[in-house]
């Protein structure tokens, strides 16, 4: 930005005033260029070869209580995108989670 301004204009303390303007300008802050190096090409994730080799596990929480359950355990197979939903409670321990996984998959 300084090179653009000082190419045609110059006054006392030009660098300080241009720096202040850029720091205070909302549009300048949103549109400024990145200073870090450009990252290389993206690499694709490996595609799983067997079903249920790579899975994704997540919880859906803060649901209304129905039959004393208020959380849904979601288990997704990355290859086939098959999903299992298991109802559980919010206070499920690690042992209970392993038991739920074993009994429902």
Buried (B, 14 or more C-beta within 10 A) or exposed (E): EEEEBEEEEEEEEEEEEBEEEEEEEEEEEEEEEEEEEEEEEEEEEEEBEEEEEBBEEEEEEEEEEEEEBBBBBBBBBBBEEEEBEBBBEEEBEEEEBEEBBEEEE
